[in-house]
Amino acid sequence: MIKLLIVDDEQIEREGMQAILEKGFPGIVIKQAKNGRMAVEMTAEFQPDLILMDIKMPGMNGLEAVELISTDYPAVKFIMVTAFDTFDYMKQAIKLGVKDYVLKPSKASEIVVTVGKVINQIEDEQKKLAESRVQQEALQKTLSLVETDVVTQLLFDHVHEVHLDMLVEMLETPSTAEMFVMLLMLPAGSEHLYPSVKEKVRRTRSGWIGALYGSQLPIIVFRDSEKSYRSQATALAREILAYGSTHPNQGWFVGIGSVCDSLNRIRESYHDALMATVNTGLPVKYRFFSDVPVIGEVCDWDLNRHQKKEFADEVRLGQWDGIRQYVMNMIQCFEKERAELLHTQQRVQEVLWVASRVLSEMGVENGTPMYSFNLLDYRQIRTETGQLLDRMRQAYIGYYDRMEADTIHQLKQYIMDHSHEDITLDALAKKVGLSPIYISKMFKEKQGVNYIDFLTECRIEKAKKLMGDPEKSIKEITFEVGYHDPNYFSKVFKKMCHVSPKEYRKTLLGNKVR
């Protein structure tokens, strides 16, 4: 809806102009001001799109009013109304950005034509602005989806090679030379708070927020060179926990991983953060990995293997025989060294908790591994440990046994049919009832490519077909195949096809002519 303000010190002129404009443009909203000062005041309240401004008025004249209004409201357009068809007046008006002028007196038809030109211009600008806003909203939504997917890819080692660097470039928070992972543990029943927690962290512009897996929310935090690592991490952890304290469900905890110097090593920091969350019953509800007690080297073999990322990989790959051997060797080592039973129980339970957390992040429901209240001897530790490991192994096997044989086919078909949409790991996971992490892993293993690579291939193939239509612009094709940024589409296309979209189309259409 166009809003128009008529400014003239003569009421009869204002009324006559309004009657002409209401007849010529029935949809516009019109108000009147009787002098320049009133026009300045009314602009702040009425927010007109167009002002018809008389030049000669007592007090503040029209040109002075235009200058004041333009300073605070540069989008407002002006048409000057004057009885003086002089070059000097219009020279000043043009400098102030006035679009046109109307002479007194003028025929109604001439006024309608002059005002109509400016109204058409305003409507075109409003339409472009609305389209731009829609595109920006779509882009912001895409960036949020890209962010969660990139975090998943980086932390769980299913990185796609086609355009990870370009995806990183799209994200609002630029990566820095150093980074670390914070892992927020949410209590049961708090999952609905994920969007608000994510938005709160995003507003700090500290880093990238991943998807919520079970009770775990990973955050890749980029180092602030003006703060120390511990002060930056502590401040962010306290801010997140302060938000958690305002909700009835207690039990929020933040594990903080070590600093690494590249995204290629960010998984190590994630595993550190995971280890820091093993004991969430501490008085302070956040812990740095560097503050986690390290088991003494009481044996020749590595008691701390579960504190390394390879252990998590063994759990994800279902290498249960090796895991069992490691845990039983650990118990044997402590028994040989005559360690206290409670100390051994705590150390072994730490291993089981790490395995349980990894299963949970994959979507495997296995419960918290807990020993009997009072263990009597090492034989009982071995027996109950074996039972807990068997329970996790069965949960793992059962999880994958429930998968349908045509899962990959379903996923591929879904991606091909919906490649023009914003497809995420979460969307694919919900489609087939599997965890996002497993979807990424399975697709890579079974198809030899990451799901985003496959999605990209589908989009590029559709784009190639659409380029055979000379009536469609590259921009139109960009949006039609599922991208929101023509520049990004061109980069991906060139990386996949080794030529730009324009070069490909030129060759394609040239071949058709021949």
VOVEXFI-99498 format. One record per residue (C-alpha): x, y, z. Coordinates in steps of 0.1 Angstrom, whole numbers, padded with zeros to 4 digits, always signed. Each point is the difference from the previous one (the first is absolute). Example, Ala and Ser with C-alpha at 12.3 -4.5 7.8 and 13.67 -1.06 7.14 Angstrom:
2
+0123-0045+0078;+0014+0034-0007;
END
This chain:
514
+0000+0000+0000;+0015+0033-0011;-0002+0029+0025;+0001+0036-0014;+0003+0033+0018;-0012+0033-0015;+0017+0031+0013;-0014+0034-0009;-0009+0032+0019;-0033+0005-0019;-0028-0024+0011;-0018+0003-0033;+0031-0012-0018;+0004-0029+0024;-0036-0011-0003;+0000+0003-0038;+0033-0020-0003;-0014-0027+0023;-0032-0004-0020;+0020-0004-0033;+0023-0026+0015;-0027-0020+0018;-0019-0003-0033;+0032-0009-0020;+0014-0024+0027;-0028-0014+0021;+0023-0023+0020;+0024+0026+0015;-0002+0015+0035;+0001+0039+0000;+0007+0025+0028;+0005+0037+0000;+0024+0025+0016;-0005+0038-0002;+0037+0010+0003;+0036-0013-0002;+0004-0003+0038;-0032-0021+0003;+0012-0021-0030;+0032-0009+0019;-0019-0009+0031;-0026-0021-0018;+0026-0019-0020;+0014-0015+0032;-0035-0013+0009;-0017-0007-0033;+0032-0014-0018;-0012+0011-0035;+0015-0016-0032;-0006+0031-0021;-0003+0037+0009;-0015+0027-0022;+0017+0030+0013;-0009+0036-0008;+0031+0022-0003;-0012+0034+0010;-0015-0001+0036;+0003+0024+0029;+0026-0010+0027;+0019-0031-0011;-0003-0002-0038;-0003-0032-0020;+0037-0004-0009;+0010+0004+0037;-0025-0026+0010;+0012-0025-0027;+0036+0004+0012;-0010-0007+0036;-0022-0030-0008;+0025-0015-0025;+0027+0000+0027;-0021-0023+0024;-0021-0018-0026;+0021-0005-0032;-0025-0024-0015;-0028+0026-0002;-0006+0013-0035;-0010+0036-0009;-0020+0018-0027;+0002+0037+0002;-0031+0022-0005;+0007+0035-0012;-0014+0030-0018;+0035+0010-0010;+0014-0020-0030;+0036+0013+0007;+0033-0018-0006;+0015+0011+0033;-0028-0016+0021;+0002-0033-0019;+0038+0000+0001;-0002+0000+0038;-0027-0025+0000;+0019-0024-0022;+0030+0002+0024;-0023-0011+0028;-0012-0030-0020;-0034+0012-0010;-0015-0023-0026;-0022+0025-0020;-0021+0031+0003;-0036+0012-0006;-0009+0035-0011;-0028+0020+0015;-0025-0002-0016;+0002-0033-0019;-0026-0022-0016;-0011-0029+0021;+0012-0024-0027;+0035+0015+0001;+0001-0004+0038;-0011-0036-0002;+0027-0008-0026;+0028+0017+0020;-0010-0016+0033;-0007-0033-0016;+0036-0003-0013;+0014+0004+0035;-0026-0023+0015;+0010-0027-0025;+0036+0005+0009;-0009-0004+0037;-0020-0031-0006;+0029-0016-0020;+0024+0008+0028;-0023-0014+0026;-0005-0032-0020;+0038-0004-0004;+0005+0006+0037;-0026-0026+0009;+0016-0025-0023;+0034+0008+0015;-0014-0005+0035;-0014-0034-0010;+0033-0010-0015;+0019+0012+0031;-0024-0020+0023;+0005-0031-0022;+0038+0006+0001;+0000+0004+0037;-0020-0032+0004;+0024-0018-0023;+0030+0014+0019;-0014-0014+0033;-0005-0034-0016;+0035+0002-0016;+0015+0008+0034;-0015-0030+0018;+0010-0023-0029;+0036+0013-0002;+0004-0006+0038;-0013-0035-0004;+0023-0007-0030;+0031+0014+0019;-0006-0017+0033;-0009-0034-0012;+0025-0003-0029;-0024-0002-0029;+0013+0031-0018;-0010+0005-0036;+0027+0013-0023;-0021+0017-0026;-0007+0033+0017;+0007+0000+0037;+0023+0030-0004;-0027+0019-0019;-0026-0010+0027;+0023+0014+0027;+0003+0032-0020;-0038+0004+0000;-0002-0002+0038;-0004+0033+0019;+0026-0008+0027;+0034-0001-0017;+0024-0028+0012;+0032+0011+0016;+0035-0015+0004;-0010-0018+0032;-0032-0016+0012;-0014-0024+0026;-0032-0020+0007;-0024+0006+0028;-0025-0028+0006;-0033+0009+0017;-0017-0028+0018;-0038+0006+0004;-0021-0018+0026;-0028-0022-0012;-0031+0020-0009;+0019+0031-0011;+0002-0008-0037;-0026+0025-0008;+0024+0028+0012;+0024-0009-0029;-0011+0028-0023;+0002+0027+0026;+0034-0012+0013;+0013-0001-0036;-0013+0036-0006;+0016+0012+0032;+0034-0015-0009;-0003+0013-0036;-0006+0036+0013;+0034-0002+0017;+0016-0006-0035;+0025-0023+0018;-0002-0029-0024;-0021-0027-0017;-0027-0020+0018;-0007-0036-0010;-0032-0021+0001;-0013-0014+0033;+0008-0037+0002;-0018-0016+0030;+0010+0023+0028;+0032+0013-0016;+0004+0034-0018;+0034+0006-0015;+0014+0035-0006;+0031+0008-0020;+0014+0032+0017;+0025+0022-0018;+0027+0016+0021;-0003+0036+0009;+0036+0014-0002;-0009+0027+0026;-0008-0025+0027;+0017-0030+0015;-0013-0034-0010;-0012-0008+0035;-0017+0034+0006;-0018-0002-0034;-0012-0035+0006;-0010+0006+0036;-0020+0032-0010;-0019-0019-0027;-0006-0030+0022;-0014+0022+0028;-0022+0018-0024;-0015-0032-0013;-0004-0015+0035;-0016+0033+0013;-0027-0005-0027;-0004-0036+0011;-0005+0010+0037;-0031+0019-0010;-0018-0032-0009;-0013-0026+0024;+0020-0029-0014;+0034+0000+0017;+0030-0020-0011;+0016+0022-0027;+0037-0007-0004;+0027+0013-0024;+0031-0019-0010;+0028+0021-0015;+0025-0015-0024;+0036+0010-0007;+0010+0026-0025;+0010-0012-0035;+0015+0019-0029;-0021-0012-0029;-0035-0013-0009;+0017-0033-0010;+0009-0006+0036;-0033+0012+0015;-0011-0036+0007;+0028-0003+0026;-0015+0030+0019;-0034-0016-0002;+0012-0032+0015;+0017+0020+0028;-0033+0018+0007;-0018-0033+0001;+0025-0013+0026;-0005+0032+0020;-0037-0009+0003;+0005-0035+0015;-0007+0012+0035;-0029+0026-0001;-0005-0002+0038;+0027+0026+0007;-0009+0031+0021;+0011+0023-0029;-0020-0009-0031;+0027+0003-0025;+0034-0016-0003;+0031+0003-0023;+0015-0031-0013;+0033+0011+0014;-0015-0003+0034;-0011-0036-0004;+0022-0023+0022;+0023-0023-0020;+0004-0036+0010;+0035-0008+0011;+0022-0022-0022;-0002-0030+0023;+0003-0024-0030;+0021-0002-0031;-0031+0003-0022;-0021+0031-0006;-0027+0004+0027;-0011+0033-0015;-0009-0013-0034;-0037+0009+0005;+0011+0036+0003;+0010+0000-0036;-0022+0004-0031;+0008-0034-0013;-0019-0016+0028;-0032+0019-0010;+0006-0012-0036;+0001-0036+0012;-0033+0004+0017;-0016+0016-0031;+0013-0028-0022;-0012-0027+0025;+0034-0015+0007;-0013-0015+0033;+0025-0028+0003;+0029+0025+0001;-0019+0022+0024;-0007-0029+0023;+0037-0011-0001;+0011+0035+0009;-0023+0003+0029;+0008-0034+0014;+0037+0006-0003;-0005+0032+0019;-0017-0018+0028;+0027-0027+0001;+0027+0028+0001;-0016+0016+0030;-0005-0033+0018;+0036-0009-0006;+0011+0033+0015;-0024-0006+0029;-0018+0032-0006;-0030+0008+0023;-0032-0015-0013;-0019+0033+0000;+0028+0017-0019;-0001-0028-0027;-0038+0002-0001;+0001+0038-0006;+0027-0003-0027;-0018-0028-0019;-0034+0018+0003;+0016+0030-0016;+0008-0022-0031;-0035-0013-0001;-0015+0035+0002;+0022+0011-0029;-0013-0029-0021;-0036+0007+0011;+0003+0036-0010;+0013-0009-0034;-0029-0024-0005;-0024+0027+0012;+0013+0025-0026;-0006-0026-0027;-0036-0004+0011;+0004-0034+0017;-0021-0001+0032;+0020-0020+0026;-0006+0016+0034;+0027+0012+0024;+0024-0029+0009;+0000-0004+0038;+0015-0025+0024;-0016-0016+0030;+0000+0023+0031;+0027-0020+0017;+0025-0021-0019;+0017-0027+0021;+0030-0011-0021;+0017+0001-0034;-0019-0031-0012;-0032+0020+0004;+0014+0030-0018;+0009-0023-0030;-0034-0016+0000;-0020+0032+0002;+0023+0017-0025;-0005-0028-0025;-0038+0003+0005;+0000+0038-0006;+0022-0004-0031;-0024-0028-0013;-0030+0023+0006;+0017+0028-0020;+0010-0024-0027;-0036-0014-0003;-0014+0036-0002;+0025+0007-0028;-0009-0032-0019;-0037+0005+0005;+0001+0035-0012;+0015-0010-0033;-0021-0031-0004;-0031+0021+0001;+0012+0018-0031;-0018-0008-0032;+0020-0016-0028;-0009+0028-0024;+0010+0029+0022;+0026+0012-0024;-0024-0002-0029;-0026+0020+0020;+0026+0026+0008;+0012+0003-0036;-0035+0002-0013;-0010+0026+0025;+0030+0022-0008;-0006-0003-0037;-0037+0010+0004;+0007+0028+0024;+0034+0013-0011;-0015+0035-0006;-0008+0002+0037;+0022+0006+0030;+0008-0036+0009;+0019-0006+0033;+0013-0030+0018;-0028+0005+0026;-0026-0001-0028;+0015-0032-0015;+0002-0016+0035;-0036+0007+0007;-0010-0014-0034;+0015-0035+0008;+0000+0000+0038;+0038+0000+0004;+0025+0023+0017;+0015+0029-0021;+0035-0012+0008;-0007-0035-0012;-0017+0013-0031;+0032+0019-0009;+0023-0030+0008;-0022-0025-0019;-0004+0021-0031;+0038+0005-0002;+0007-0037+0005;-0027-0014-0023;+0000+0027-0028;+0037+0011+0002;-0012+0036+0002;-0014+0022+0027;-0037+0008-0001;+0007+0037-0008;+0022-0011-0029;-0029-0021-0013;-0024+0029+0005;+0024+0023-0018;+0002-0024-0029;-0038-0002-0003;-0003+0038+0000;+0028+0005-0026;-0016-0027-0023;-0033+0019+0002;+0017+0033-0006;+0017-0015-0032;-0034-0010-0014;-0016+0034+0008;+0029+0018-0017;-0013-0014-0033;-0029+0024+0003;+0014+0034-0012;-0030+0018+0015;+0012-0008+0035;+0026+0022+0016;+0029-0014+0021;-0016+0017+0031;-0034-0017-0006;+0018-0034-0004;+0019+0007+0033;-0032+0002+0020;-0018-0027-0019;+0026-0027+0008;+0002+0010+0037;+0027+0026+0004;-0006+0034+0015;+0031+0018-0012;+0009+0002-0037;+0037+0006+0008;+0002-0031+0022;-0019-0020-0027;+0026+0011-0026;+0029-0011+0023;-0015-0034+0006;-0008-0005-0037;+0035+0009-0011;+0015-0023+0026;-0022-0029-0011;+0001+0006-0038;+0033+0019-0004;-0017+0028-0019;-0023+0029+0011;-0038-0002-0006;+0003+0026-0027;+0027-0019-0019;-0019-0033+0003;-0032+0016-0013;+0019+0016-0029;+0015-0033-0010;-0034-0018+0005;-0020+0024-0021;+0027+0002-0026;-0001-0038-0004;-0038+0001-0004;+0003+0026-0028;+0025-0022-0018;
END
